[in-house]
Amino acid sequence: MSELTLFLIRVAFLAILWIFVLSAISVIRSDMFGARVPETARGAAPAPAARKSAKPGKASKKPRRGAPTHLVVVEGENPGTRAELADAPLLIGRGSDAAIKLDDDYVSTRHARIAASGDEWFVEDLGSTNGTYVGPVRITQPTTIGVGVQVRVGKTILELRK
Amino acid sequence: MGFVHRRRRGAELFLLVLALAVGIGAYAAVGLGVEGTVPADLVGYGGWLTALIVAAHVTVRIVAPYADPVLLPLVAALNGLGLAILRRLDLTYEAIGNDDHTFARQQLTWMTLGVVLFIATLFLLRDHRSLQRLTYTSGLTAIVLLLLPFVPVIGVPINGANIWIRVAGFSFQPGEVAKVLLVVAFSGYLVLHRDALALAGRRVVFIDLPRGRDLGPILAMFGVSMMILVAQNDLGSSLLFFGLFLAMLYVATERPGWLVVGGLLFAAGALAAYTFVPNVQNRFNFWLHPMDYYEETPGSGQLVEAMFGMGWGGLIGRGLGNGFPERVPFAYSDFIVSTIGEELGLTAVMAIVLCYGLIVERALRIALISRDGFGKLMAVGLGSIVALQVFVVIGGVTGLIPLTGLTTPFLSYGGSSLVANWVVIALLLRISDQARRPTPRLDPVDDAGADSETTQVVKLK
C-alpha cells in the first residue's frame, strides 16, 4: 500500500465524516421552521385523522348555531369581568398584560390562554402554579372548550358565552 | 397556529446511509491501513451494522414517526466510528501480544443489546409522561443501583474504583443505568416542586439567592455526590451527578441563584477532595504540570502520551493504522479521543465534538418544543448527561481540565455505558415524537366536546 494511497484514503474518510456532519446540520436547518400548513388544509391533510375528523365537523355546527362571542368570569374575585373573543388569543392571569386580569392570589401572572383553531376554541395552560381545570380535570395540553364549559383557574371560574 | 413539524423520516434515512458510510468506511480504512487489504469480514460486519441501524430506523418509522430526524444518524455514526477505532486497537493489541484484543467484537455485541433495548423502549413506552408516576421508584432504584457495588459477592473493584458488579461472568456498571433513572426522578420531583424552589430569598448583587430552607434537595444531592467520590473513588460520576442535578434545577426554576449556590458547594467539595483525597491531588498536579510526572507511577504518562499522540497527529492525522495508540493505556475506553486525534487528526476530533454538540442541541430543542414540563426537564437532563460526559472526558484528555474517568458516549469501549446511552436516545426520540406530533388535541377534543354538549343540554332544559 503506497503512501499516496493511504493519504487519499485518509482524506476521503475525513471528507465523508464532514459531509455527514454538514448534512446533519443542513437537515437541522431545514427542520428549524417546520412546514406551514394552510388552515383550510389542516383538517383534511392527516390521513389517520380522517375517522376522527367527523366529530370536530359535528362540533363545528354548534358554534354556527351560536358561536361564543365573549369570555366571562362567572365566579371568583371579579365576577362579570369579560373579554371579547374577537381579540383572541386572550391571556388570563394576574399580570397587567392579561386580557382578563384577575385579583385572585391563586392565579399565576400568565396563567392560561384562550385561542381559536378553526371553528374551535381551546384553553391552554401556560405553566401555571396551580393549574387550569376544565371540569374536574387538570389539563396538560391545549383542550377544546365549548360554550358554557367551566374553566377553573385558581379560585376563579370562567366560561365562554354566546 | 398553522405550524407543524414534518416527519422527516426520509431525511433520517439519507443521514443514516451517510452514517453507515462513515462507520463501514472507517472499518475498511482500518483494514487497509493496518493490514494492507480490505478486511475479510467487511461484508459480514457491514451487514450486521446495517441490519441494526435499519431495525432502529424501521422502529422509529412505526412507533415514533414524528421523532427528531438527526439524533439517530448522529448516534449511528459515532457508534460505527467507535467500533472501527476499537477494531484498529484490537489489531495492534493482537500484534503486540496483549491478552485483551476482542474489544470491537464485544462492543458490537453490546451495541446489538443497546439497539434491542432502544427498540424495546420505543415500543413499550408510548408516552414519556407515564414515567412521571415512577418518580420516587426510579429515584430509589437509582440509589440501590449505586450501592450495588458495595454488596460483597457481586461487587468487584476494578482499577481502584468500586463501581462494578459482576454477575454470571458479565461485569456491569450500575451507575450508568442509575444516571438515566436519576434524570426521571429529578424531572418528576422538580416539575412538582419547582415553584417552591424558585421562591427568592436574600438578594445579593443582582442575584436572588434561594431561601435557606429550600437547600435540602441540593445538599442531599451534594452528599450523594461526595459519597460517590469518597466511597467509590469515582471522580467523574460524582461530578456528573451533581452537575446534572444543578443543570436541571437551574432550568426548572430559572434562578441563577442556584448556580451560585451549586458553584460554591462544588468549590467547597473540590477543595475538600483536593485536601483529603490523595488521588484528586495527583490529578490536579498531573493536569498543571504533566511533564514533571511523566516517568513516575502513578504519574501522568497516560496523559502525556495522549498529548504526544494528538500533537503528532496534527491537522489531518497519521492515517488509521499509522499511529502508536498502544502507547496510551486505556486507549480503548477513556482515551479513545486521543487515538482519533492521532490517526485522524484535529479535523476528525472537531467533527466528533460537533456531533456531540448537535446531539445536545437536539436535546435542548426537544425541551423547547415539548408541551409538558416533565418532558422538557427530562430532555434537558438527558442532554446534560451527554454534554457533561463529553466535556469531562474530552476536556480531561486534551488537558483542559483535570482528568476524571468517564466514558465517551458511544465511542468508548464499555457495555453498560453504550446500552444506557442507547436508552437515553430512545427516550429523547420518544419525547420529541410527542412534542412534534402536529395534532395532539384530537383525543381531548372528543372528550371535551362530549362534555360541552351534555352541559349545554342540561342548561337548555
Contacts between the chains, C-beta under 8 A, distances in Angstrom:
chain1	res1	chain2	res2	distance
A	1	B	32	6.4
A	1	B	33	7.8
A	1	B	36	4.7
A	5	B	32	7.9
A	6	B	32	7.4
A	6	B	33	6.3
A	6	B	319	5.0
A	6	B	322	7.1
A	7	B	319	7.0
A	9	B	29	5.3
A	9	B	32	5.8
A	9	B	33	7.1
A	9	B	319	7.1
A	9	B	320	7.9
A	10	B	29	7.4
A	10	B	316	6.4
A	10	B	317	6.5
A	10	B	319	4.3
A	10	B	320	7.2
A	10	B	344	7.3
A	11	B	316	6.9
A	12	B	25	7.8
A	13	B	25	5.6
A	13	B	26	6.4
A	13	B	29	5.1
A	13	B	320	7.5
A	13	B	344	7.3
A	14	B	316	6.2
A	14	B	317	8.0
A	14	B	344	6.6
A	14	B	345	7.5
A	14	B	347	5.1
A	14	B	348	6.1
A	14	B	351	7.8
A	16	B	18	7.4
A	16	B	21	5.5
A	16	B	22	5.7
A	16	B	25	5.4
A	17	B	22	5.7
A	17	B	77	7.9
A	17	B	81	7.8
A	17	B	344	7.9
A	17	B	347	7.8
A	17	B	348	6.0
A	17	B	351	4.8
A	18	B	347	7.4
A	18	B	351	5.8
A	19	B	18	6.5
A	20	B	15	7.2
A	20	B	18	4.4
A	20	B	19	6.1
A	20	B	21	7.3
A	20	B	22	5.3
A	20	B	73	7.6
A	20	B	77	5.7
A	20	B	351	7.9
A	21	B	351	5.0
A	21	B	354	5.4
A	21	B	355	6.3
A	21	B	358	7.7
A	23	B	14	7.2
A	23	B	15	5.9
A	23	B	18	5.8
A	24	B	15	5.8
A	24	B	70	5.2
A	24	B	73	6.4
A	24	B	74	6.2
A	24	B	355	7.6
A	24	B	358	5.9
A	25	B	358	7.1
A	27	B	8	7.1
A	27	B	11	4.8
A	27	B	14	8.0
A	27	B	15	6.2
A	27	B	69	5.9
A	27	B	70	5.6
A	28	B	70	5.7
A	28	B	358	7.0
A	28	B	361	7.5
A	28	B	362	7.5
A	30	B	11	7.7
A	31	B	5	7.4
A	31	B	6	7.5
A	31	B	8	6.2
A	31	B	11	7.7
A	31	B	69	6.7
A	31	B	70	7.6
A	33	B	3	7.9
A	34	B	3	5.5
A	34	B	4	5.8
A	34	B	5	4.5
A	34	B	6	6.3
A	35	B	4	6.0
A	35	B	5	7.4
A	35	B	6	4.7
A	36	B	2	5.4
A	36	B	3	6.4
A	36	B	4	8.0
A	37	B	2	5.5
A	37	B	3	8.0
A	37	B	4	5.5
A	37	B	438	7.9
A	38	B	2	6.6
A	39	B	1	8.0
A	39	B	2	5.7
A	42	B	2	7.1
A	46	B	438	7.0
A	46	B	439	6.2
A	49	B	439	6.1
A	49	B	442	6.3
A	52	B	442	5.3
A	52	B	445	7.9
A	52	B	446	7.2
A	55	B	445	7.1
A	55	B	446	5.6
A	55	B	449	6.4
A	56	B	445	5.9
A	56	B	449	7.5
A	59	B	445	7.4
A	59	B	449	4.6
A	62	B	452	7.9
A	62	B	453	7.5
A	62	B	456	7.9
A	115	B	1	7.2
A	117	B	1	5.2
A	120	B	445	7.3
A	122	B	441	6.6
A	127	B	373	6.5
A	129	B	195	5.0
A	134	B	448	6.3
A	134	B	451	7.6
A	135	B	451	5.8
A	139	B	444	7.7
A	140	B	129	7.4
A	140	B	371	7.7
A	140	B	372	5.5
A	141	B	371	5.3
A	141	B	372	7.1
A	141	B	440	5.5
A	141	B	441	6.2
A	141	B	444	6.9
A	142	B	440	7.6
A	142	B	441	5.2
A	142	B	444	7.9
A	143	B	441	6.7
A	143	B	444	4.9
A	143	B	448	5.4
A	144	B	441	6.5
A	144	B	444	6.6
A	144	B	445	4.7
A	144	B	448	4.6
A	144	B	449	6.3
A	144	B	452	8.0
A	145	B	448	6.2
A	145	B	452	6.7
A	146	B	448	7.2
A	146	B	449	6.8
A	146	B	451	7.9
A	146	B	452	2.9
A	146	B	453	7.2
A	146	B	455	7.7
A	146	B	456	7.1
A	147	B	452	6.9
A	147	B	456	6.6
A	148	B	452	6.6
A	148	B	455	5.1
A	148	B	456	5.5
A	148	B	459	5.8
A	149	B	448	7.0
A	149	B	451	6.4
A	149	B	452	4.7
A	149	B	455	6.1
